[in-house]
Amino acid sequence: QQQVKQSPQSLIVQKGGISIINCAYENTAFDYFPWYQQFPGKGPALLIAIRPDVSEKKEGRFTISFNKSAKQFSLHIMDSQPGDSATYFCAASKRTGTASKLTFGTGTRLQVTL
Amino acid sequence: DGGITQSPKYLFRKEGQNVTLSCEQNLNHDAMYWYRQDPGQGLRLIYYSQIVNDFQKGDIAEGYSVSREKKESFPLTVTSAQKNPTAFYLCASGSRGRADTQYFGPGTRLTVL
């Protein structure tokens, strides 16, 4: 059962353009929504995250928009650069004691062209 | 140099053999996690540990085993019972105070020949 659905699977954006990746979740018990960036052969790195009591969070060129009623959230990359070319994963987290369980989307491969 | 280390980077194994993947962290994190990543899929949780000498099964624990004898170390054994072990394995850790945030190691690519 896929609890976090991510789209599109792949995305090609021109340099300077806006990249938009969307995710939807089902379980309302999730209480933290991070985005990870992964380069080939490397581990994922935390990019930005949001809690459901906030509708938007911005860090530099990266913005998360969150719609709690629709159970959807999205990542916007403004002024996309070739160095942003990577795979992006959304995730949803549920606390369990002093740990958390992350459920990941299937990833979006972003290519930023010159 | 703080962080999470995983070794080896690449690992080859014959069918029917058990193999152990190493994960060490010097971040003083209480929680540690193992994930599996397959092409075209997201990461899936295998096991996690909140504290030394304690661990819980994740979503795909069958064919895997772990131990947590030290806070810094959380090795994963891929047993011969795992039907499709070829994958990219990722270890992560998180602190008690910021339990939602997980930091990942560089990964081990396991190939079964």
Backbone of each chain as ProteinMPNN parsed JSONL, in Angstrom:
{"seq_chain_A": "QQQVKQSPQSLIVQKGGISIINCAYENTAFDYFPWYQQFPGKGPALLIAIRPDVSEKKEGRFTISFNKSAKQFSLHIMDSQPGDSATYFCAASKRTGTASKLTFGTGTRLQVTL", "coords_chain_A": {"N_chain_A": [[0.858, -1.196, 0.0], [0.738, 2.042, -1.064], [1.422, 4.837, 0.606], [2.182, 7.413, 0.209], [1.983, 9.337, -2.539], [3.719, 10.358, -5.375], [4.38, 12.793, -7.876], [5.571, 14.487, -10.861], [7.055, 11.51, -12.341], [9.37, 12.023, -13.705], [11.081, 15.035, -14.709], [11.738, 17.755, -16.786], [13.325, 20.788, -16.905], [13.988, 24.097, -17.962], [16.953, 26.033, -17.454], [16.654, 28.488, -14.969], [13.952, 28.312, -14.836], [10.862, 27.24, -13.172], [10.6, 24.501, -11.053], [8.269, 22.021, -10.236], [7.066, 19.74, -7.96], [4.837, 17.27, -6.91], [3.051, 15.86, -4.123], [0.94, 13.484, -2.466], [-0.811, 12.36, 0.378], [-2.194, 9.783, 2.508], [-2.606, 8.993, 5.15], [-3.717, 10.515, 7.987], [-2.372, 10.694, 10.32], [0.236, 11.367, 9.937], [2.754, 13.75, 10.699], [4.795, 15.379, 9.907], [6.62, 16.607, 7.207], [9.071, 16.025, 5.135], [11.382, 16.92, 2.503], [13.681, 15.307, 0.424], [16.842, 15.396, -1.236], [18.6, 13.665, -3.691], [21.623, 12.673, -5.082], [23.113, 10.781, -7.781], [24.247, 7.613, -6.663], [24.649, 8.455, -4.082], [23.698, 9.122, -0.623], [20.403, 10.226, 0.446], [19.789, 13.705, 1.081], [18.555, 15.925, 3.491], [16.391, 18.465, 2.482], [14.346, 20.44, 2.855], [11.638, 20.972, 5.138], [8.275, 20.601, 6.484], [5.649, 21.287, 8.833], [2.241, 20.275, 9.509], [0.739, 22.42, 10.46], [1.391, 24.67, 9.179], [1.16, 26.523, 6.17], [2.922, 27.173, 4.209], [6.414, 27.099, 3.499], [9.542, 28.602, 3.149], [12.819, 28.378, 1.931], [15.443, 29.893, 0.818], [15.749, 29.228, -2.563], [13.899, 27.245, -2.491], [10.635, 26.11, -1.843], [8.017, 24.868, 0.147], [4.67, 24.043, -0.318], [1.724, 23.514, 1.46], [-1.256, 21.723, 1.79], [-3.52, 20.99, 3.95], [-6.207, 20.114, 4.116], [-6.665, 18.947, 1.653], [-4.785, 17.019, 1.749], [-2.269, 17.224, 0.535], [0.964, 18.152, -0.69], [3.627, 20.184, -1.953], [6.702, 20.747, -3.722], [8.476, 23.552, -4.698], [10.894, 24.711, -6.857], [12.553, 27.504, -7.383], [14.001, 29.524, -10.013], [15.553, 27.448, -11.273], [18.558, 25.516, -11.415], [21.318, 23.972, -13.213], [22.789, 22.485, -11.363], [20.842, 21.625, -9.667], [19.883, 19.34, -10.678], [18.822, 16.224, -9.97], [17.474, 13.505, -7.975], [14.418, 13.821, -6.37], [12.763, 13.273, -3.338], [9.696, 13.12, -1.704], [8.433, 12.834, 1.622], [6.647, 11.44, 4.41], [6.137, 11.671, 7.855], [5.794, 9.855, 10.894], [5.684, 9.961, 14.328], [7.247, 7.681, 16.576], [7.625, 6.831, 19.648], [10.808, 7.766, 20.619], [11.719, 7.888, 18.106], [11.185, 8.139, 14.542], [9.017, 7.236, 11.883], [9.504, 7.149, 8.535], [7.705, 7.503, 5.54], [8.172, 7.155, 2.19], [7.763, 8.88, -0.966], [7.864, 7.836, -4.439], [9.811, 9.157, -5.839], [11.184, 11.8, -7.904], [12.805, 12.428, -10.834], [14.729, 15.051, -11.62], [15.777, 17.089, -14.25], [17.7, 19.754, -15.165], [18.066, 21.844, -17.799], [20.399, 23.631, -19.913]], "CA_chain_A": [[0.0, 0.0, 0.0], [1.574, 3.222, -1.166], [0.74, 5.852, 1.389], [2.588, 8.724, -0.291], [2.046, 9.294, -3.991], [4.532, 11.473, -5.854], [4.366, 12.996, -9.332], [5.73, 13.462, -11.888], [8.171, 10.576, -12.187], [10.54, 12.746, -14.194], [10.765, 16.421, -15.015], [12.813, 18.495, -17.454], [13.07, 22.217, -16.766], [15.092, 24.932, -18.442], [17.64, 26.859, -16.451], [15.921, 29.698, -14.633], [12.532, 28.012, -14.731], [10.337, 26.75, -11.886], [10.335, 23.066, -10.985], [7.197, 21.753, -9.275], [6.866, 18.319, -7.684], [3.653, 17.15, -6.066], [2.864, 14.639, -3.332], [-0.328, 13.341, -1.763], [-0.727, 11.317, 1.397], [-3.493, 9.252, 2.919], [-2.7, 8.807, 6.595], [-3.762, 11.808, 8.673], [-1.493, 10.65, 11.492], [1.536, 11.954, 9.591], [2.844, 15.082, 11.286], [6.022, 16.066, 9.493], [6.72, 16.308, 5.782], [10.368, 16.479, 4.608], [11.814, 16.64, 1.138], [15.084, 14.923, 0.336], [17.496, 15.483, -2.537], [19.58, 12.59, -3.804], [22.444, 12.595, -6.296], [23.406, 9.373, -8.102], [25.232, 6.908, -5.859], [24.791, 9.088, -2.764], [22.542, 9.051, 0.254], [19.533, 11.411, 0.399], [20.091, 14.808, 1.989], [17.372, 16.711, 3.819], [16.369, 19.74, 1.772], [13.424, 21.346, 3.523], [10.552, 20.199, 5.738], [7.173, 21.423, 6.968], [4.659, 20.655, 9.7], [0.912, 20.521, 8.924], [0.078, 23.637, 10.944], [1.922, 25.768, 8.373], [0.733, 26.311, 4.779], [4.035, 27.393, 3.289], [7.725, 27.343, 4.102], [10.488, 28.962, 2.108], [14.231, 28.439, 2.292], [16.172, 30.211, -0.401], [14.974, 28.996, -3.789], [13.026, 26.091, -2.273], [9.408, 26.405, -1.11], [7.006, 23.824, 0.292], [3.286, 24.458, -0.116], [1.04, 22.413, 2.144], [-2.711, 21.838, 1.836], [-3.9, 19.95, 4.897], [-7.543, 19.574, 3.828], [-6.535, 18.098, 0.468], [-3.717, 16.054, 2.036], [-1.3, 17.355, -0.553], [2.032, 19.12, -0.5], [4.437, 20.282, -3.154], [8.011, 21.421, -3.665], [8.737, 24.467, -5.799], [12.278, 25.16, -6.953], [12.587, 28.711, -8.206], [15.283, 29.779, -10.683], [16.222, 26.144, -11.281], [19.927, 25.53, -11.919], [21.803, 22.631, -13.569], [23.222, 21.798, -10.144], [19.663, 21.079, -8.988], [19.556, 18.067, -11.321], [18.927, 15.183, -8.947], [16.185, 12.884, -7.688], [13.792, 14.412, -5.184], [11.792, 12.417, -2.668], [8.902, 13.626, -0.599], [8.221, 11.829, 2.656], [5.739, 11.791, 5.494], [6.695, 11.078, 9.065], [4.939, 9.62, 12.053], [6.52, 9.704, 15.497], [7.047, 6.464, 17.347], [8.53, 6.98, 20.774], [11.85, 8.757, 20.369], [12.13, 7.755, 16.711], [10.117, 8.478, 13.606], [8.941, 6.334, 10.731], [9.314, 7.896, 7.305], [7.159, 6.844, 4.358], [8.674, 7.935, 1.059], [7.232, 8.788, -2.316], [8.698, 7.044, -5.339], [10.884, 9.974, -6.368], [11.085, 12.542, -9.17], [14.125, 12.725, -11.387], [14.725, 16.393, -12.215], [16.891, 17.48, -15.098], [17.664, 21.171, -15.518], [18.876, 22.003, -19.014], [20.966, 24.973, -20.134]], "C_chain_A": [[0.892, 1.242, 0.0], [0.858, 4.361, -0.48], [1.105, 7.263, 0.96], [2.791, 8.601, -1.798], [2.743, 10.547, -4.501], [4.464, 11.549, -7.368], [5.009, 14.336, -9.666], [6.903, 12.539, -11.575], [9.469, 11.223, -12.649], [10.11, 14.119, -14.695], [11.984, 17.058, -15.673], [12.435, 19.968, -17.445], [14.269, 22.979, -17.323], [15.686, 25.733, -17.293], [16.872, 28.16, -16.241], [14.428, 29.478, -14.456], [12.142, 27.528, -13.335], [10.059, 25.248, -11.994], [9.286, 22.832, -9.909], [6.992, 20.245, -9.167], [5.75, 18.195, -6.653], [3.611, 15.818, -5.325], [1.507, 14.663, -2.657], [-0.2, 12.202, -0.762], [-2.123, 10.916, 1.829], [-3.678, 9.263, 4.436], [-2.653, 10.152, 7.319], [-2.938, 11.818, 9.954], [-0.097, 11.197, 11.196], [1.596, 13.385, 10.128], [4.108, 15.845, 10.919], [6.29, 15.632, 8.072], [8.032, 16.867, 5.23], [10.516, 16.174, 3.125], [13.304, 16.339, 1.172], [15.567, 15.04, -1.105], [18.562, 14.401, -2.6], [20.296, 12.657, -5.153], [22.829, 11.137, -6.529], [24.509, 8.791, -7.223], [25.452, 7.481, -4.475], [23.556, 8.856, -1.915], [21.694, 10.305, 0.133], [19.96, 12.442, 1.431], [18.817, 15.608, 2.225], [17.466, 18.09, 3.198], [15.558, 20.786, 2.541], [12.286, 20.503, 4.077], [9.497, 21.146, 6.291], [6.297, 20.61, 7.907], [3.276, 21.067, 9.218], [0.188, 21.753, 9.449], [0.544, 24.882, 10.18], [1.561, 25.502, 6.91], [1.874, 26.489, 3.782], [5.318, 27.616, 4.081], [8.729, 27.566, 2.987], [11.899, 28.988, 2.671], [15.011, 28.657, 1.007], [15.297, 30.029, -1.628], [13.937, 27.885, -3.644], [11.837, 26.487, -1.396], [8.547, 25.153, -1.052], [5.663, 24.516, 0.456], [2.525, 23.266, 0.437], [-0.451, 22.696, 2.22], [-3.246, 20.689, 2.69], [-5.247, 19.314, 4.526], [-7.5, 18.631, 2.617], [-5.518, 16.985, 0.665], [-2.706, 16.021, 0.897], [-0.22, 18.35, -0.159], [2.944, 19.086, -1.722], [5.73, 21.04, -2.88], [8.142, 22.292, -4.908], [10.214, 24.866, -5.744], [12.299, 26.34, -7.921], [13.967, 28.851, -8.845], [16.12, 28.505, -10.739], [17.582, 26.227, -11.992], [20.364, 24.112, -12.296], [22.26, 21.828, -12.358], [22.071, 21.24, -9.322], [19.265, 19.732, -9.57], [19.866, 16.921, -10.36], [17.565, 14.494, -8.863], [15.67, 13.442, -6.368], [12.723, 13.466, -4.645], [11.001, 13.235, -1.657], [8.737, 12.484, 0.402], [7.219, 12.354, 3.667], [6.159, 10.997, 6.716], [5.643, 10.934, 10.148], [5.846, 9.269, 13.223], [6.19, 8.345, 16.106], [8.065, 6.483, 18.473], [9.525, 8.087, 20.507], [12.417, 8.622, 18.962], [10.971, 8.221, 15.834], [10.159, 7.49, 12.452], [8.599, 7.17, 9.497], [8.72, 6.995, 6.233], [7.496, 7.73, 3.173], [7.786, 7.8, -0.165], [8.238, 8.066, -3.2], [9.781, 7.852, -6.045], [10.566, 10.64, -7.689], [12.492, 12.872, -9.64], [14.045, 14.058, -12.138], [15.981, 16.609, -13.039], [16.709, 18.94, -15.486], [18.623, 21.386, -16.688], [19.327, 23.443, -19.186], [20.127, 25.76, -21.126]], "O_chain_A": [[1.681, 1.468, 0.918], [-0.197, 4.801, -0.934], [0.407, 8.214, 1.311], [3.656, 7.86, -2.266], [2.4, 11.662, -4.107], [4.486, 10.531, -8.06], [4.995, 15.242, -8.832], [7.656, 12.784, -10.633], [10.53, 11.002, -12.065], [8.953, 14.342, -15.053], [13.109, 16.923, -15.192], [11.364, 20.35, -17.916], [15.415, 22.556, -17.171], [15.018, 26.058, -16.312], [16.492, 28.84, -17.194], [13.719, 30.363, -13.978], [12.98, 27.421, -12.44], [9.373, 24.793, -12.909], [9.388, 23.368, -8.806], [6.772, 19.564, -10.169], [5.722, 18.917, -5.657], [4.07, 14.792, -5.828], [0.987, 15.726, -2.317], [0.452, 11.195, -1.039], [-3.102, 11.61, 1.557], [-4.774, 9.513, 4.937], [-1.641, 10.849, 7.259], [-2.823, 12.856, 10.605], [0.67, 11.461, 12.122], [0.627, 14.137, 10.03], [4.446, 16.843, 11.556], [6.204, 14.448, 7.748], [8.107, 18.049, 4.892], [9.859, 15.287, 2.58], [14.081, 17.013, 1.848], [14.817, 14.819, -2.055], [19.341, 14.24, -1.661], [19.669, 12.691, -6.212], [22.867, 10.346, -5.587], [25.57, 9.394, -7.057], [26.352, 7.039, -3.76], [22.506, 8.45, -2.414], [22.211, 11.355, -0.247], [20.431, 12.098, 2.515], [18.089, 15.929, 1.286], [18.463, 18.795, 3.352], [16.046, 21.878, 2.832], [11.996, 19.431, 3.545], [9.763, 22.322, 6.537], [6.214, 19.387, 7.787], [3.141, 22.109, 8.578], [-0.875, 22.102, 8.936], [0.143, 26.002, 10.495], [1.65, 24.361, 6.458], [1.799, 26.013, 2.649], [5.325, 28.219, 5.154], [8.767, 26.822, 2.007], [12.147, 29.541, 3.742], [15.215, 27.735, 0.217], [14.218, 30.616, -1.718], [13.181, 27.616, -4.577], [12.002, 27.114, -0.35], [8.364, 24.462, -2.054], [5.52, 25.445, 1.25], [2.663, 22.146, -0.054], [-0.867, 23.77, 2.656], [-3.404, 19.566, 2.213], [-5.397, 18.096, 4.618], [-8.222, 17.635, 2.576], [-5.408, 16.095, -0.179], [-2.343, 14.966, 0.375], [-0.466, 19.277, 0.613], [3.018, 18.082, -2.431], [5.832, 21.845, -1.954], [7.943, 21.825, -6.03], [10.711, 25.303, -4.706], [12.088, 26.18, -9.123], [14.967, 28.373, -8.31], [17.269, 28.494, -10.298], [17.736, 26.901, -13.011], [19.832, 23.144, -11.753], [22.123, 20.605, -12.343], [22.289, 20.471, -8.387], [18.401, 19.051, -9.017], [21.017, 16.687, -9.993], [16.629, 14.848, -9.58], [16.402, 13.522, -5.381], [11.899, 12.936, -5.39], [11.58, 13.959, -0.847], [8.886, 11.312, 0.054], [6.977, 13.558, 3.762], [6.492, 9.815, 6.629], [4.742, 11.759, 10.297], [6.684, 8.374, 13.115], [5.036, 7.918, 16.148], [9.239, 6.181, 18.261], [9.141, 9.217, 20.204], [13.474, 9.176, 18.659], [9.923, 8.64, 16.326], [11.22, 6.976, 12.097], [7.549, 7.809, 9.43], [9.17, 5.867, 6.037], [7.15, 8.911, 3.151], [7.147, 6.772, -0.386], [9.335, 7.727, -2.756], [10.589, 7.283, -6.779], [9.788, 10.125, -8.492], [13.267, 13.513, -8.93], [13.372, 14.166, -13.163], [17.097, 16.347, -12.588], [15.69, 19.316, -16.066], [19.825, 21.142, -16.581], [18.702, 24.364, -18.661], [20.449, 26.908, -21.435]]}, "seq_chain_B": "DGGITQSPKYLFRKEGQNVTLSCEQNLNHDAMYWYRQDPGQGLRLIYYSQIVNDFQKGDIAEGYSVSREKKESFPLTVTSAQKNPTAFYLCASGSRGRADTQYFGPGTRLTVL", "coords_chain_B": {"N_chain_B": [[35.282, 15.189, 12.282], [32.035, 14.937, 11.804], [29.392, 12.549, 11.316], [27.725, 10.019, 9.333], [28.861, 6.856, 8.586], [29.126, 4.293, 6.179], [29.945, 1.009, 5.367], [30.941, -1.807, 3.342], [31.336, 0.302, 0.366], [30.6, -0.888, -1.999], [29.356, -4.179, -2.443], [29.616, -7.584, -3.026], [27.945, -10.633, -3.317], [27.499, -14.126, -3.064], [24.736, -16.183, -3.962], [22.83, -17.531, -1.272], [24.548, -16.909, 0.757], [25.109, -15.244, 3.87], [25.417, -11.746, 4.632], [26.966, -8.916, 6.131], [26.272, -5.534, 6.652], [27.837, -2.51, 7.456], [27.191, 0.212, 9.699], [27.991, 3.234, 11.089], [27.841, 5.933, 13.402], [28.808, 9.172, 14.525], [27.404, 11.163, 15.703], [26.133, 11.226, 18.059], [23.529, 10.354, 18.106], [20.398, 8.957, 19.127], [18.506, 7.351, 17.784], [18.506, 4.991, 15.119], [18.395, 3.824, 11.732], [17.547, 1.518, 9.085], [17.237, 1.45, 5.598], [15.99, 0.318, 2.463], [16.618, 0.758, -0.988], [15.276, 0.576, -4.15], [15.474, 0.633, -7.75], [13.45, 3.157, -9.159], [11.749, 3.17, -7.05], [10.731, 4.407, -3.869], [12.41, 4.882, -0.694], [12.395, 2.182, 1.563], [11.549, 1.128, 4.809], [13.498, -0.985, 6.8], [14.479, -1.883, 9.384], [14.472, -0.331, 12.642], [15.964, 1.441, 15.387], [15.581, 2.672, 18.62], [17.097, 2.913, 20.815], [19.98, 1.66, 22.565], [20.346, -1.884, 22.469], [17.751, -2.349, 21.731], [15.346, -2.785, 19.17], [13.132, -2.425, 16.357], [10.946, -3.948, 13.953], [10.633, -2.81, 10.609], [8.853, -2.007, 7.631], [9.613, -3.959, 5.823], [10.997, -6.264, 6.955], [11.533, -8.985, 6.691], [13.904, -11.552, 6.191], [16.068, -10.116, 6.972], [18.321, -9.069, 9.611], [19.235, -7.34, 12.636], [21.416, -5.665, 15.001], [22.008, -3.854, 18.047], [24.296, -3.05, 19.813], [25.964, -1.061, 20.606], [25.728, 2.485, 20.949], [26.692, 3.893, 18.788], [26.683, 2.184, 16.618], [25.028, 0.179, 14.168], [24.617, -2.499, 12.769], [23.564, -4.269, 9.821], [22.37, -7.388, 8.833], [22.06, -9.217, 5.955], [20.306, -11.925, 5.211], [20.346, -15.31, 3.906], [17.751, -15.878, 3.541], [16.493, -13.727, 2.467], [14.812, -12.923, -0.348], [15.272, -11.332, -2.594], [17.855, -9.718, -2.584], [19.507, -7.845, -3.861], [20.209, -4.499, -3.971], [20.243, -0.983, -3.043], [21.448, -0.003, -0.008], [20.616, 1.967, 2.737], [21.613, 3.714, 5.596], [20.434, 5.531, 8.404], [20.25, 8.174, 10.864], [18.962, 9.747, 13.855], [18.285, 12.383, 16.194], [17.187, 12.421, 19.651], [15.967, 14.764, 20.452], [15.171, 15.942, 18.087], [13.428, 14.16, 16.651], [12.04, 13.781, 14.293], [13.7, 14.35, 12.198], [15.847, 12.831, 9.991], [19.097, 11.749, 9.191], [21.092, 10.745, 6.523], [23.409, 8.132, 5.622], [26.085, 7.399, 3.207], [25.45, 5.085, 1.833], [25.34, 1.567, 0.824], [25.953, -0.485, -1.866], [24.614, -3.459, -2.666], [25.152, -6.414, -4.391], [23.922, -9.409, -5.55], [25.293, -12.286, -6.791]], "CA_chain_B": [[34.387, 15.088, 11.134], [30.873, 14.217, 12.254], [28.543, 12.04, 10.271], [27.368, 8.607, 9.282], [29.67, 6.114, 7.636], [28.66, 2.966, 5.825], [30.964, 0.247, 4.635], [31.694, -1.188, 2.25], [30.52, 1.067, -0.572], [30.07, -1.91, -2.892], [29.468, -5.506, -1.849], [29.123, -8.64, -3.892], [27.686, -11.815, -2.509], [26.936, -15.267, -3.785], [23.446, -16.636, -3.436], [22.919, -18.466, -0.161], [25.457, -16.417, 1.794], [24.743, -14.074, 4.674], [26.393, -10.656, 4.543], [26.678, -7.861, 7.109], [26.584, -4.17, 6.246], [28.206, -1.722, 8.616], [26.755, 1.594, 9.817], [28.52, 3.877, 12.291], [27.601, 7.377, 13.46], [29.444, 9.876, 15.653], [26.553, 12.328, 15.929], [25.5, 11.018, 19.364], [22.107, 10.163, 17.894], [19.833, 7.783, 19.766], [17.773, 6.514, 16.834], [19.164, 4.609, 13.875], [17.447, 3.22, 10.796], [18.018, 0.93, 7.833], [16.304, 1.499, 4.492], [16.374, -0.311, 1.201], [16.179, 1.536, -2.126], [15.296, -0.118, -5.428], [15.238, 1.578, -8.859], [12.067, 3.547, -9.406], [10.948, 3.111, -5.827], [11.227, 5.194, -2.751], [13.096, 4.124, 0.33], [11.51, 1.398, 2.414], [12.155, 0.915, 6.114], [13.741, -2.389, 7.125], [14.506, -1.948, 10.844], [14.931, 0.873, 13.311], [16.322, 1.271, 16.794], [15.463, 3.931, 19.352], [18.032, 2.927, 21.928], [20.847, 0.477, 22.595], [19.738, -3.178, 22.828], [16.336, -2.369, 21.367], [15.085, -2.472, 17.771], [11.797, -2.824, 15.889], [10.818, -4.226, 12.532], [9.99, -1.842, 9.746], [7.851, -2.52, 6.701], [10.111, -5.084, 5.002], [12.048, -6.866, 7.786], [11.76, -10.407, 6.418], [15.173, -11.856, 5.556], [17.085, -9.217, 7.526], [18.451, -9.007, 11.064], [20.061, -6.227, 13.107], [21.784, -5.625, 16.411], [22.364, -2.503, 18.499], [25.067, -3.258, 21.045], [26.572, 0.226, 20.931], [24.941, 3.614, 20.456], [27.253, 4.378, 17.539], [26.734, 1.169, 15.58], [23.756, -0.501, 13.9], [24.881, -3.336, 11.592], [22.456, -4.985, 9.186], [22.721, -8.643, 8.181], [21.157, -9.685, 4.914], [20.43, -13.374, 5.303], [20.027, -16.071, 2.697], [16.295, -15.95, 3.442], [16.01, -12.558, 1.721], [14.639, -13.481, -1.697], [15.763, -10.425, -3.635], [18.671, -8.818, -1.78], [20.249, -6.842, -4.636], [19.6, -3.185, -3.747], [21.065, 0.048, -2.417], [21.041, 0.024, 1.388], [20.918, 3.254, 3.361], [21.493, 3.827, 7.042], [20.143, 6.897, 8.828], [20.171, 8.359, 12.309], [18.24, 10.937, 14.278], [18.46, 12.682, 17.617], [15.983, 12.348, 20.478], [15.32, 16.073, 20.504], [14.586, 16.257, 16.776], [13.229, 12.783, 16.194], [11.483, 13.734, 12.943], [14.734, 14.591, 11.196], [16.768, 11.721, 9.813], [20.266, 12.046, 8.365], [21.457, 9.512, 5.846], [24.769, 7.83, 5.23], [26.319, 7.366, 1.766], [24.871, 3.888, 1.234], [26.089, 0.393, 0.366], [25.267, -1.168, -2.973], [24.779, -4.908, -2.559], [24.796, -7.17, -5.591], [23.988, -10.858, -5.37], [25.702, -12.88, -8.063]], "C_chain_B": [[33.176, 14.257, 11.535], [30.056, 13.705, 11.105], [28.253, 10.57, 10.41], [28.234, 7.938, 8.219], [29.072, 4.738, 7.413], [29.782, 2.268, 5.057], [30.493, -1.187, 4.437], [30.768, -0.383, 1.348], [29.837, 0.12, -1.573], [30.317, -3.279, -2.266], [28.853, -6.517, -2.807], [29.007, -9.918, -3.062], [27.141, -12.917, -3.403], [25.607, -15.635, -3.16], [23.654, -17.638, -2.307], [23.843, -18.026, 0.954], [24.821, -15.278, 2.581], [25.815, -13.007, 4.506], [25.971, -9.559, 5.519], [27.171, -6.517, 6.6], [26.807, -3.334, 7.5], [27.614, -0.314, 8.549], [27.248, 2.146, 11.15], [28.199, 5.37, 12.24], [28.276, 7.969, 14.69], [28.704, 11.17, 15.954], [25.871, 12.279, 17.295], [23.978, 10.885, 19.233], [21.619, 8.885, 18.567], [19.213, 6.817, 18.758], [18.607, 6.226, 15.588], [18.205, 3.77, 13.043], [18.188, 2.548, 9.642], [16.881, 0.978, 6.818], [16.889, 0.735, 3.305], [15.819, 0.555, 0.085], [16.356, 0.71, -3.395], [14.997, 0.88, -6.533], [13.764, 1.871, -9.037], [11.171, 3.481, -8.189], [11.533, 4.042, -4.781], [11.971, 4.305, -1.786], [12.066, 3.392, 1.193], [12.237, 0.998, 3.691], [12.28, -0.566, 6.434], [13.653, -2.593, 8.644], [14.849, -0.566, 11.388], [15.157, 0.584, 14.787], [16.258, 2.626, 17.482], [16.535, 4.065, 20.424], [18.865, 1.651, 21.882], [20.069, -0.74, 23.098], [18.242, -3.24, 22.561], [16.199, -2.044, 19.889], [13.717, -3.027, 17.4], [11.825, -3.071, 14.391], [10.16, -3.046, 11.82], [9.007, -2.546, 8.826], [8.288, -3.761, 5.941], [11.234, -5.821, 5.73], [12.382, -8.312, 7.422], [13.062, -10.632, 5.667], [16.322, -10.984, 6.019], [17.156, -9.38, 9.046], [19.39, -7.862, 11.417], [20.467, -6.469, 14.548], [22.12, -4.191, 16.763], [23.042, -2.644, 19.863], [25.738, -1.982, 21.523], [25.732, 1.335, 20.326], [25.399, 4.026, 19.057], [27.051, 3.438, 16.359], [25.407, 0.439, 15.42], [23.945, -1.368, 12.647], [23.635, -4.082, 11.121], [22.985, -6.254, 8.531], [21.637, -9.012, 7.185], [21.326, -11.198, 4.855], [20.06, -14.031, 3.978], [18.515, -16.206, 2.515], [15.698, -14.763, 2.684], [15.993, -12.947, 0.242], [15.229, -12.611, -2.799], [16.654, -9.375, -2.996], [19.423, -7.732, -2.553], [19.535, -5.504, -4.53], [20.656, -2.234, -3.207], [20.554, 0.2, -0.989], [21.532, 1.311, 2.055], [20.668, 3.198, 4.855], [21.22, 5.289, 7.38], [20.15, 6.965, 10.345], [19.429, 9.646, 12.621], [18.381, 11.128, 15.767], [17.124, 12.599, 18.349], [15.229, 13.674, 20.449], [14.662, 16.478, 19.199], [14.312, 14.941, 16.068], [12.694, 12.705, 14.77], [12.55, 13.807, 11.873], [15.702, 13.431, 11.15], [17.87, 12.132, 8.836], [20.804, 10.74, 7.814], [22.957, 9.388, 5.612], [24.881, 7.72, 3.718], [25.809, 6.108, 1.072], [25.865, 2.791, 0.901], [25.284, -0.262, -0.742], [25.608, -2.644, -2.902], [24.3, -5.571, -3.848], [24.963, -8.654, -5.296], [24.226, -11.5, -6.722], [25.09, -14.268, -8.255]], "O_chain_B": [[33.255, 13.031, 11.604], [30.01, 14.322, 10.041], [28.496, 9.957, 11.449], [28.318, 8.412, 7.086], [28.576, 4.102, 8.342], [30.461, 2.864, 4.221], [29.743, -1.721, 5.254], [29.552, -0.386, 1.543], [28.676, 0.3, -1.938], [31.351, -3.51, -1.639], [27.748, -6.341, -3.32], [29.857, -10.227, -2.227], [26.419, -12.663, -4.368], [25.386, -15.421, -1.968], [24.542, -18.487, -2.374], [23.923, -18.687, 1.989], [24.09, -14.456, 2.029], [26.981, -13.321, 4.265], [24.782, -9.302, 5.71], [28.317, -6.372, 6.177], [26.062, -3.438, 8.475], [27.543, 0.283, 7.475], [26.956, 1.59, 12.209], [28.273, 5.996, 11.183], [28.313, 7.352, 15.754], [29.3, 12.15, 16.402], [25.118, 13.187, 17.649], [23.236, 11.26, 20.141], [22.314, 7.869, 18.584], [19.38, 5.603, 18.872], [19.315, 7.094, 15.076], [17.321, 3.097, 13.574], [19.293, 2.945, 9.271], [15.741, 0.613, 7.107], [18.099, 0.544, 3.181], [14.691, 1.039, 0.176], [17.445, 0.21, -3.678], [14.329, 1.884, -6.284], [12.932, 0.964, -9.064], [9.966, 3.713, -8.286], [12.708, 4.403, -4.837], [12.143, 3.111, -2.032], [11.003, 3.93, 1.505], [13.394, 0.581, 3.655], [11.306, -1.314, 6.353], [12.842, -3.386, 9.122], [15.437, 0.262, 10.692], [14.624, -0.372, 15.35], [16.812, 3.609, 16.99], [16.845, 5.164, 20.883], [18.486, 0.679, 21.228], [19.255, -0.646, 24.016], [17.546, -4.095, 23.11], [16.858, -1.13, 19.395], [13.21, -3.959, 18.024], [12.622, -2.481, 13.661], [9.266, -2.386, 12.351], [8.404, -3.554, 9.195], [7.452, -4.53, 5.466], [12.318, -5.986, 5.171], [13.435, -8.809, 7.82], [13.312, -10.001, 4.64], [17.437, -11.104, 5.51], [16.181, -9.775, 9.686], [20.232, -7.462, 10.613], [19.94, -7.353, 15.225], [22.476, -3.398, 15.891], [22.443, -2.393, 20.909], [26.045, -1.839, 22.706], [25.091, 1.137, 19.294], [24.589, 4.459, 18.238], [27.229, 3.847, 15.211], [24.742, 0.118, 16.404], [23.475, -0.997, 11.571], [22.777, -4.469, 11.915], [23.942, -6.202, 7.758], [20.458, -9.107, 7.526], [22.392, -11.688, 4.483], [19.535, -13.393, 3.065], [18.054, -16.605, 1.446], [14.528, -14.794, 2.303], [17.031, -13.259, -0.341], [15.644, -13.128, -3.836], [16.234, -8.224, -2.876], [19.926, -6.788, -1.944], [18.385, -5.379, -4.951], [21.797, -2.618, -2.949], [19.379, 0.493, -0.773], [22.7, 1.685, 1.946], [19.642, 2.697, 5.313], [21.726, 6.185, 6.706], [20.067, 5.942, 11.026], [19.286, 10.521, 11.767], [18.573, 10.169, 16.515], [16.062, 12.696, 17.734], [13.998, 13.697, 20.425], [13.712, 17.26, 19.191], [14.89, 14.648, 15.022], [12.865, 11.685, 14.101], [12.323, 13.365, 10.747], [16.312, 13.085, 12.161], [17.619, 12.766, 7.811], [20.953, 9.756, 8.539], [23.669, 10.376, 5.431], [23.894, 7.922, 3.01], [25.743, 6.069, -0.157], [27.058, 3.036, 0.72], [24.098, -0.555, -0.585], [26.767, -3.029, -3.062], [23.193, -5.318, -4.325], [26.022, -9.094, -4.847], [23.471, -11.291, -7.671], [25.331, -14.913, -9.275]]}, "name": "protein", "num_of_chains": 2, "seq": "QQQVKQSPQSLIVQKGGISIINCAYENTAFDYFPWYQQFPGKGPALLIAIRPDVSEKKEGRFTISFNKSAKQFSLHIMDSQPGDSATYFCAASKRTGTASKLTFGTGTRLQVTLDGGITQSPKYLFRKEGQNVTLSCEQNLNHDAMYWYRQDPGQGLRLIYYSQIVNDFQKGDIAEGYSVSREKKESFPLTVTSAQKNPTAFYLCASGSRGRADTQYFGPGTRLTVL"}
